Each structure stands twice: as structure tokens, then as C-alpha cells.
């Protein structure tokens, strides 16, 4: 019994490395607002649940320390990769909020946004928080967790990193996220372009009137009203895109 403990501990650490890497970035569960204690408890609970499911396919305890460290590094990298693919889809809503803020005149003041690690606008921050809550409230957080468990069939523990395939997957996820963000913000983009065009015509008709200065408060108010009207449709479209995107995560297709 005691002879099996080192092997069990090694396999548990391998599983913990992959799950821990993913939990740093997974939508909802990896949000900066989630307390570290809760994430640690979730990590330990998931490790205990996943370990019996994947234990038959886990490698034996290596004899050399460098090989052990290599395995741990590979498992952590795989977890980070899977978490990043899912997180990029979630960020589309915050990106749409950023574009919307630029279009309706709320590009400043900026505030710190821990979700993206830089400063962002108020709508972007609001949409980022809403995205995390929607993922948790709708149960979508379970799909990446299932992909994480199924990933052991696609990327067995102890193997090597398929770097070219991983880079291609991240590049495609970035493109999909930006495309989704632009589609979500498209109505506000169109309204802003038409509004600026109308103001440009007015400034040509009455050049002595500072049209853009006078219209700035109205532009912000109209933009906020339009955004409020569009929020339900934006959320519905984003959730549908999240379901489709999560279904394509490695291990689920």
C-alpha cells in the first residue's frame, strides 16, 4: 500500500497541474473577482473528481527529476492553453463594450480592468463582469471543464506539446473573438457612423455653430439609450456564440 503512495501522489500532481493551469484562465471560474481560497478549493475538488477517471492512462513515476519537471511543465501548459481558448471567447463581450464606449463617447475616463490586465472603459468593465456572471449563471462553465477532462484522450499526460496545432488554435480563437466582438457592436458602429455623417452635414450647412461640441451630450445620451435597448439581444447572441464555440473546444469535437 505504501509503495503505491508515491505513484498516486505523482499522478495527482499531474492532474492538478493541468486543471490548475486551466483554472487560471477559464471563463467565470478564473475571473479575478473569484477569491483565491475558492479557486484553491475548487482546484482540489476537481482534482479529486478527475483523477479516478483518467488514472488508467496516466504515466508511471519517472526515475529522473528532469523528466518529472518536464511532465509537470507540459501539463501546466496544456491547461493554460485550454483555459485560454475558452477565455478568448468570453472576452468578446468586454471587447464589444470597449468598441461601444468608443462609439458613443465614453472612451474616457479609463479604469483598471483586471480581466484584461490593462485599463478599459466603464462599459467594457461592466460587460466583462456580466460575462463572468452569465457563464456561471447559465452553467456554461461546465463545458470547458468537460473539455478539460476529455483532453486526456486527445493529449495524454506525459506526452509532448503539439505546439504548431496549439498556436493555430489560439490564432483562430483570437480571430473568432474579435469577429464576434465586432458583430455584437455592429449596431452601435453603424449608428455612430450615421450620426457623425449627419453632424458633418450640419456643420457644413451652419459652419458658425460648433455642431460637434453642442451635440456631444446628445450623442452620449442617444448612445446609452441605444445600448440599453440592444443589451438583451447582445447577451442572447453572445451566449449562443459561446455555446457554439465551447462545443468546438479540443476534446469535445
Buried (B, 14 or more C-beta within 10 A) or exposed (E): EEEEEEBEEBBBBBBBBBBBBBBBBBBBBBBEEBEEEEBEEBBBEBBEEBBEEBBEEBBEBBEEEEEBEBBBEBBBBBBBBBBBBBBBBBBBBBBBBBBBBBBBBBBEEBEEBEBBEEEBBBBBBBBBBBBBEBBBEBEBBEBBBEBBBBBBEBBEBBEEBBEEEBEEBBEEBBEBBBEBBBBBBEBBBEBBEEBBEEBEEBBEEEEEEEBEEEBEEEBEEBBBEBBEEBEEEBBEBBBEBBEEBBEBBBBBE
